[in-house]
């Protein structure tokens, strides 16, 4: 049978996404009486879509959860797809609760431009029951997060965030569903102090007033969580759900889900986020009892669920996955109660893109002001030499983070800022990728290797590392000494270096000294641009804010809303000196 596109739309609309809930689900079921401690099972379900597809039960309590949405309202399932999943489960006769595990309001332009409020409006339309703050809920500052909480029609909870040594939020909520009491307890990683901007947690005198219940061995956090587990059990909770923003990174111990489960008791299921994984795990708690841990990735690539069976109270957990690049509502053309809210917030964002945020006394460019290509277009020079745009952006990274130095790869520079009015849209066009900014500690010798790798393709366009807080020279008449590994990444240095005379704030680089460097997380610890020599450096502050957000804050807070004469020269401030072969100079 041949199904036309129009026919497919009608078919999906009729099925209300039932096929998604059966054909894309991953499930790990753990009956409490028979669970095998430490066993992990993630079998895939496959079923044909029918009037009542297999796998969509009736009469159960289903907790749907999201995590690390990072403004992905039009990615993965999308917000409209999430609503359709919820509606389908409810129409089948289930009682559905919807919760979020943090990092919802940051991660894209729609978050930056509205300080998270646009995403919150959509979450209201989705009728979330409860949410916890992840580390990135605080990226716009505590005052802005409090505005988000005022706007939210659902409570934010966390049992371990303090303000002046008192709980900042309610530690838990108890919801009744089908005669059962379900307690939700929030836990936010103490590593938030490093992964968000530390200044947000201080008063006007620079003293910390916010905390996350931390200690070297994690014992204070575990005791705090256990206190509220015991409290909700005393209040008659039939089921205890930990809503966590902890993650599965081994190096984050004791602040990961494994350590938390191993040091507590009385929890039925842990719904976790932060590390963007989709692992479905069952492991033993402090008393040797099995506990489910479920995670659902990022950007709504998956929707997590916990099902409490009506028949016998059995708990199971898993995810519904959507791996298509196009969200379901656009692919199949359906609308629901959330569609209009999503469209409204994006329409409003289009208006914000034209809002003036600053003035510029100069033109910041990635093009040569004189030279043209053979087609008569301005010649792009940002990947061959220093530019005022590169100086401006790296200064923003360094000054906003307080790092010793900063760099970015030349490929990150995407547009020009003209003299005069600067809008939000201008900044988004310059830095469209919304990469997070982090700070790492690296040795001088590692920085040298990174600089060599960045200029390896000169005199052709190259991923040169644009500097702030340091300067260096490149002799492109010398063949690049960089070798390449089997993956096309940095291998080693063999031969005479092109890079020389590296000065850190005017002082010669010390190969053995450690420097703090601000750059995109993509470069510092994700191996971006093949800079694998940075992979083992110590991350000091992780994913502090997005690159375009950093530029906006730099202009408004450090430059007083005006980009000044110090950036006038298109060819930069003399931080990068390049000697080219004679044949490439013309």
C-alpha positions, 0 to 999 in steps of 0.5 A: 500500500502506498501512503501519501504525505497527506494520508500519513498526516491524517493517519498520525492525527487519528492515532494521536502519536500512539505509534510513537509510544509503542514503536520507539520506547525503551523500557526497564521494568523492575518489579519490587519483589523480584528485582535483581540487584545491579541488573540493567535491562534496556530492551526495545519494544516493537509493536504495530500501531493499532486502535489500542497499541500494545504497550499503552496500558490503561488505568496506570499512574504514569510519571512523564519526565523531561530533563536538559531541554535547553530550550529545545521546544522545536527539537526532538519530540518538541513541546507539541509532541510532548503534549501529544504523548501526554494526551495519548496516555491520558485518553487511554485511561491512565493518570499522568503527571509531568515533571522536569529535572532541570536545565530547561530554560537555557541553551538557545536564543529563546532562553537568552532573549527572554531570560527563560520566561518564554520556555516557562510559558510553554511549560505552563501550557504543558501543565507541568506538575513540578520541576527542579532547578538544574545548574543552568536555571541560575545562568541569568542570575538569581533575581531572574530565576525568581522571576521565572518561579513567579511566572511558573504555574508549577512549583520548583523544589530542591532539598539542598539549595540554601540561602543564608543557611536556610532552604531556598525552595520547598524540599518536596511535594506530595501528589495524590493520584488514584488514591496513592501518595507520590512524593517528589524530592528535588536534588540539584548537584552541588557542582552548580557552584562551578558550572554556573557563574559563581558571582550569582551566588554572592551578595553585593559584598562578594560573600556567598549567600547561596549554597548547595549542601556540599562536603568533600565526601558528600555525606552532608548531601546524603544526610539531607536527602535521607532526612526528607525521604524519611519525612515523606514516608512518615507523611504516608508517601506510598512512592518516593521519587527523587528528581535529580540533576546529578548525572552519571559522570564518574569524576563528579563523585560523590555528586553523581546518581551512583553515589546518591543511591548507594548512600540513601534508602527508601527511594523507589525511582531516581529520575536523573538529568545533567549528563545528557545520557539515556541510561536505564539502570537498576542498582542497589541502595544503602540497604541492598534494595534495588532502585531504578535510575532513568535518564532521558537525554537532552533537547527532548530527544526522548521523554522519560516515564515511570509507570506504576501499574494499577494491577499490582503496583509494579514500577517500571521506567524507560524512555520514548525516543524520537530520532528524526531531525524534524519534530513530529508536529512539523513532519505530520502537520498536527496541532494541539493545545500547546501549538499556539503557545509555542508559535506565540513565544517564537513570534515574540522572539522575532520581535526581540531580535530587533531590539537595540542592546548597544551602540558601536563606534566601530565596525567589527568585521571578519572581512578585509576592508579593501581586498575582494575575491575573484567574484567581487565579494569582500575577502574573508580574513578571519581564518588567516589573521587577527581581526577586531572581531576576534579580539572583541569576542575573546576579550568578552570570554576572558573578562566575563570569566576572570580567566588568565587568557582566552581563545576561540577558533577562527571558524566561530566568527560568522558575521559582522557588526556594523557601526551604530545600533547593535541588536540582539539579532546582530549578536546571534548572527555573529555567534549562532551556535550557542556554545557554552563557555567554560574555563580550564586550567592548562599547562603552557606546553599544552597551550603551545601545542594547541596554537600549533594545531590551530595554524597548521593549514596556513597560508590557507584558511585555518582554525587559528586560535584568536587570543586575549590576554596573550600574543604570539607569532606564527611563521607559516614559511615553516611546514607545520610540525603537527601530525594527525591521528587516525581520527583526524585529530591532533597527534603530536609535534614532530619538527620545528615549530611555527609558533614562537614568542608567546607572551602571557600578559607581556611575560614569556610563556612558561611551558610548566606553568598552569594558566586558566583559559576561557573558551567554548566547551566544544574546544576545551573538553569536547575535542572540537576542531581536533584539539584533543591535547586539551581533553585532560586539562582540569575544568575549573568552571563548566558551561558558565554561559552561552557564547552569545550571552557572554557577548551581550553581558560584556557589551552591557556590563563591562563596556557600558553598552558601547563598543568603543574605539579600542576595537577600531582597527579591523586588523586587530590590536597586534596580538597575532603576528604571521609571516606568510610565504612570498607566493601567498602574499598577493 
